[in-house]
Amino acid sequence: MTTDKKPETSVNVEKRASGKWCFVIKFRGVTYPAQGNFTSMLQAQAAAQTALKVLERQG
């Protein structure tokens, strides 16, 4: 992998202005909108991991 290529998959966990947590997934060049309204970063990370596994299974 060259240094100028970015990975096809990324997961970002972000804190919203309301103090709640959400996640954004970029999978195979498609960015999925922010999802969730979680009370902790850990909950958002766990949900993001589950969502990513579903996307990977779908192919």
N, C-alpha and C positions, 0 to 999 in steps of 0.2 A: 504494500500500500504506500502510495506516495504521500508526501506531506501536504500537498495542495488539495487532495481529495478529502472531503468530509465523510463521516460514516453515514450510511443510508438510514440508520435508525438512531433517534435520540429521544430522551425523555427529560422534560424539564418540570420540576415541581416549583410552584411559585406561590407567594403569599399575596392575596388580594388586599385592596385597600380596606375591606371590611374586616380584615383579620383572619379570614378563612383561607384554607389552602386549596389549590387546584393543580391539575397537571395538564401538560400539553405533550402529545406524542407526534413525532415525525417518523414515519415509517415508509420506506421505499420512495422517498421524495414527496409523499403526501403529508401535509400537516393537518392534524385533526384538531378541532377547536378545544379550548380549555374546558375541562370537565371536572365536576365535583365542587363541593362546598364543605370541605372537611375541617374538623376542629384541630387536627394536628398534622404535622408534616409526615409523620409515620403512616397515618391512615392514607394520605394522598399517595405516598410511595408504594404502599401495598396495592392500592387500587390500580395505579399505573402499571405495576408489574403484571397484574392479572389481565388488564386490558391488552398489554403488549403480547402476552402469551396467546390470547384469543386471536389477535391479528396474525401472529406467526402461524397458528394452526390453519387459518383460512387460506394461507398461501399468498 
